Amino acid sequence: MMQTRKYEVDIRDMRNATWRDIVADAMEDFHGTADLEQIYLKIGQHSRTSEQQYWKEKVRQTLQSYKNIFTSPKRGVWSLVKYSL
């Protein structure tokens, strides 16, 4: 007999989550738009950041690299593209 279980987990704490997943998930908590400091505060709470010394740089690199997912309507503010349409 097989059973299905439903788990609630924070994607930012999953070992196989990409930085793109981590940043996008954090921004969802801000309804798609947040300034960089808010993003740092949200992501900084999670275990993934303790594994990487330069995690803030990685967050910025991720925001800048995925133009199809993230956009910057003004300096220091980032939005998920799906919320800016």
TORPA-4810 file (N, C-alpha, C, O; in nm, 3 decimals):
<nodes>
NODE_1_0.082_-0.116_0.000_0.000_0.000_0.000_0.089_0.125_0.000_0.186_0.132_0.075_M
NODE_2_0.055_0.224_-0.085_0.131_0.349_-0.093_0.049_0.460_-0.029_-0.073_0.464_-0.039_M
NODE_3_0.120_0.551_0.035_0.055_0.666_0.094_0.121_0.793_0.042_0.241_0.796_0.015_Q
NODE_4_0.043_0.894_0.029_0.095_1.024_-0.012_0.094_1.116_0.109_-0.001_1.118_0.187_T
NODE_5_0.202_1.191_0.123_0.211_1.285_0.234_0.235_1.424_0.177_0.302_1.442_0.076_R
NODE_6_0.179_1.520_0.245_0.197_1.659_0.205_0.283_1.727_0.311_0.253_1.720_0.431_K
NODE_7_0.389_1.792_0.266_0.480_1.862_0.356_0.480_2.010_0.323_0.472_2.048_0.206_Y
NODE_8_0.490_2.091_0.424_0.511_2.233_0.402_0.655_2.261_0.438_0.698_2.240_0.551_E
NODE_9_0.728_2.311_0.339_0.868_2.343_0.361_0.898_2.481_0.303_0.827_2.530_0.215_V
NODE_10_1.000_2.540_0.352_1.047_2.667_0.299_1.150_2.635_0.191_1.252_2.572_0.219_D
NODE_11_1.124_2.677_0.068_1.212_2.642_-0.044_1.355_2.690_-0.020_1.450_2.630_-0.069_I
NODE_12_1.370_2.798_0.053_1.503_2.851_0.078_1.588_2.759_0.164_1.711_2.771_0.165_R
NODE_13_1.526_2.666_0.235_1.600_2.571_0.317_1.623_2.437_0.248_1.686_2.348_0.305_D
NODE_14_1.572_2.422_0.128_1.591_2.297_0.055_1.732_2.294_-0.005_1.778_2.393_-0.062_M
NODE_15_1.799_2.181_0.007_1.937_2.169_-0.040_1.949_2.183_-0.192_2.052_2.230_-0.240_R
NODE_16_1.849_2.144_-0.268_1.859_2.147_-0.413_1.794_2.271_-0.475_1.782_2.279_-0.597_N
NODE_17_1.752_2.366_-0.394_1.692_2.489_-0.447_1.802_2.575_-0.509_1.911_2.587_-0.453_A
NODE_18_1.772_2.634_-0.623_1.868_2.725_-0.688_1.854_2.863_-0.626_1.754_2.893_-0.560_T
NODE_19_1.954_2.947_-0.649_1.944_3.084_-0.601_1.827_3.156_-0.665_1.763_3.239_-0.602_W
NODE_20_1.798_3.125_-0.791_1.682_3.183_-0.860_1.554_3.148_-0.783_1.469_3.234_-0.761_R
NODE_21_1.541_3.023_-0.744_1.424_2.979_-0.667_1.416_3.050_-0.533_1.309_3.094_-0.491_D
NODE_22_1.528_3.061_-0.467_1.534_3.122_-0.334_1.492_3.269_-0.340_1.411_3.314_-0.259_I
NODE_23_1.549_3.343_-0.435_1.519_3.485_-0.447_1.373_3.507_-0.488_1.304_3.591_-0.430_V
NODE_24_1.326_3.432_-0.586_1.188_3.446_-0.631_1.090_3.414_-0.519_0.989_3.483_-0.503_A
NODE_25_1.118_3.311_-0.443_1.030_3.274_-0.333_1.026_3.384_-0.227_0.919_3.415_-0.174_D
NODE_26_1.140_3.441_-0.196_1.145_3.550_-0.098_1.064_3.670_-0.147_0.993_3.734_-0.069_A
NODE_27_1.074_3.700_-0.275_1.002_3.815_-0.330_0.852_3.791_-0.334_0.774_3.887_-0.327_M
NODE_28_0.810_3.667_-0.344_0.667_3.636_-0.339_0.608_3.683_-0.207_0.492_3.726_-0.201_E
NODE_29_0.686_3.675_-0.100_0.639_3.720_0.032_0.611_3.870_0.035_0.535_3.917_0.119_D
NODE_30_0.674_3.944_-0.056_0.653_4.089_-0.065_0.557_4.123_-0.179_0.554_4.236_-0.227_F
NODE_31_0.481_4.024_-0.222_0.386_4.041_-0.333_0.455_4.087_-0.460_0.400_4.163_-0.539_H
NODE_32_0.580_4.039_-0.478_0.649_4.057_-0.604_0.740_4.177_-0.616_0.816_4.185_-0.712_G
NODE_33_0.736_4.271_-0.522_0.821_4.389_-0.530_0.884_4.418_-0.394_0.815_4.421_-0.292_T
NODE_34_1.016_4.438_-0.394_1.087_4.465_-0.268_1.216_4.539_-0.298_1.272_4.528_-0.407_A
NODE_35_1.262_4.615_-0.200_1.393_4.676_-0.219_1.499_4.575_-0.177_1.470_4.475_-0.110_D
NODE_36_1.619_4.601_-0.217_1.728_4.506_-0.197_1.748_4.472_-0.049_1.776_4.357_-0.016_L
NODE_37_1.735_4.569_0.038_1.753_4.543_0.182_1.646_4.448_0.235_1.676_4.362_0.318_E
NODE_38_1.522_4.462_0.188_1.416_4.370_0.229_1.447_4.228_0.182_1.426_4.131_0.256_Q
NODE_39_1.496_4.217_0.061_1.532_4.086_0.007_1.644_4.024_0.090_1.638_3.906_0.124_I
NODE_40_1.746_4.103_0.123_1.856_4.054_0.206_1.804_4.006_0.341_1.842_3.898_0.388_Y
NODE_41_1.718_4.084_0.405_1.665_4.046_0.536_1.589_3.915_0.530_1.603_3.830_0.618_L
NODE_42_1.508_3.899_0.427_1.428_3.777_0.413_1.516_3.655_0.387_1.498_3.551_0.450_K
NODE_43_1.609_3.667_0.296_1.694_3.554_0.260_1.799_3.527_0.368_1.838_3.412_0.389_I
NODE_44_1.844_3.631_0.435_1.948_3.617_0.537_1.910_3.531_0.655_1.997_3.489_0.731_G
NODE_45_1.783_3.505_0.673_1.734_3.423_0.785_1.753_3.274_0.763_1.735_3.195_0.856_Q
NODE_46_1.789_3.235_0.644_1.785_3.094_0.610_1.923_3.030_0.598_2.023_3.097_0.577_H
NODE_47_1.924_2.900_0.614_2.048_2.823_0.623_2.138_2.834_0.502_2.260_2.824_0.516_S
NODE_48_2.084_2.855_0.385_2.166_2.861_0.263_2.271_2.971_0.269_2.380_2.957_0.213_R
NODE_49_2.240_3.080_0.338_2.334_3.192_0.345_2.455_3.161_0.432_2.561_3.220_0.413_T
NODE_50_2.441_3.070_0.526_2.555_3.036_0.612_2.659_2.953_0.538_2.773_2.941_0.584_S
NODE_51_2.620_2.896_0.425_2.712_2.814_0.345_2.794_2.896_0.246_2.891_2.846_0.190_E
NODE_52_2.756_3.021_0.225_2.823_3.102_0.124_2.856_3.238_0.182_2.767_3.314_0.221_Q
NODE_53_2.984_3.269_0.187_3.030_3.395_0.244_2.976_3.516_0.169_2.939_3.616_0.230_Q
NODE_54_2.971_3.507_0.039_2.930_3.620_-0.044_2.787_3.605_-0.096_2.762_3.624_-0.214_Y
NODE_55_2.694_3.570_-0.008_2.557_3.543_-0.050_2.485_3.669_-0.098_2.399_3.659_-0.186_W
NODE_56_2.517_3.784_-0.044_2.451_3.907_-0.093_2.489_3.935_-0.238_2.406_3.976_-0.318_K
NODE_57_2.615_3.911_-0.269_2.660_3.927_-0.408_2.588_3.828_-0.499_2.553_3.860_-0.612_E
NODE_58_2.566_3.708_-0.448_2.496_3.605_-0.525_2.350_3.645_-0.549_2.295_3.620_-0.656_K
NODE_59_2.288_3.706_-0.451_2.151_3.754_-0.467_2.146_3.860_-0.577_2.060_3.854_-0.665_V
NODE_60_2.238_3.957_-0.573_2.241_4.061_-0.676_2.267_4.002_-0.814_2.203_4.041_-0.912_R
NODE_61_2.361_3.908_-0.822_2.391_3.843_-0.949_2.267_3.772_-1.003_2.238_3.779_-1.123_Q
NODE_62_2.195_3.706_-0.917_2.074_3.634_-0.957_1.969_3.731_-1.010_1.908_3.706_-1.113_T
NODE_63_1.947_3.841_-0.939_1.849_3.940_-0.983_1.884_3.997_-1.120_1.796_4.019_-1.203_L
NODE_64_2.011_4.019_-1.144_2.056_4.078_-1.270_2.062_3.977_-1.384_2.051_4.015_-1.500_Q
NODE_65_2.079_3.851_-1.353_2.098_3.748_-1.456_1.969_3.698_-1.518_1.968_3.656_-1.634_S
NODE_66_1.862_3.700_-1.445_1.736_3.642_-1.492_1.637_3.752_-1.527_1.540_3.775_-1.454_Y
NODE_67_1.662_3.820_-1.638_1.578_3.931_-1.680_1.436_3.888_-1.717_1.344_3.970_-1.720_K
NODE_68_1.418_3.760_-1.744_1.284_3.709_-1.774_1.203_3.684_-1.646_1.082_3.660_-1.654_N
NODE_69_1.268_3.690_-1.530_1.200_3.666_-1.403_1.199_3.792_-1.316_1.098_3.822_-1.251_I
NODE_70_1.310_3.865_-1.314_1.325_3.982_-1.228_1.345_4.109_-1.311_1.410_4.106_-1.415_F
NODE_71_1.288_4.218_-1.264_1.307_4.348_-1.329_1.327_4.453_-1.220_1.284_4.436_-1.107_T
NODE_72_1.394_4.560_-1.257_1.419_4.668_-1.162_1.352_4.796_-1.211_1.404_4.863_-1.300_S
NODE_73_1.236_4.830_-1.153_1.166_4.951_-1.196_1.238_5.080_-1.158_1.221_5.183_-1.223_P
NODE_74_1.319_5.074_-1.052_1.404_5.187_-1.014_1.521_5.135_-0.932_1.517_5.023_-0.881_K
NODE_75_1.622_5.214_-0.918_1.745_5.173_-0.851_1.716_5.120_-0.710_1.652_5.186_-0.629_R
NODE_76_1.765_4.998_-0.685_1.752_4.938_-0.553_1.620_4.867_-0.527_1.600_4.809_-0.420_G
NODE_77_1.530_4.869_-0.624_1.400_4.803_-0.611_1.388_4.696_-0.719_1.421_4.720_-0.835_V
NODE_78_1.340_4.580_-0.680_1.326_4.469_-0.774_1.183_4.415_-0.771_1.117_4.417_-0.667_W
NODE_79_1.139_4.368_-0.886_1.006_4.311_-0.898_1.014_4.180_-0.974_1.104_4.159_-1.056_S
NODE_80_0.918_4.094_-0.946_0.901_3.976_-1.030_0.830_4.021_-1.156_0.732_4.095_-1.148_L
NODE_81_0.876_3.979_-1.270_0.819_4.022_-1.398_0.669_3.997_-1.403_0.595_4.080_-1.453_V
NODE_82_0.624_3.883_-1.351_0.481_3.852_-1.357_0.395_3.952_-1.282_0.276_3.964_-1.311_K
NODE_83_0.453_4.025_-1.186_0.378_4.126_-1.113_0.385_4.264_-1.180_0.306_4.352_-1.148_Y
NODE_84_0.479_4.282_-1.271_0.497_4.414_-1.331_0.429_4.425_-1.467_0.436_4.530_-1.532_S
NODE_85_0.363_4.320_-1.511_0.294_4.324_-1.641_0.166_4.402_-1.634_0.096_4.415_-1.734_L
</nodes>
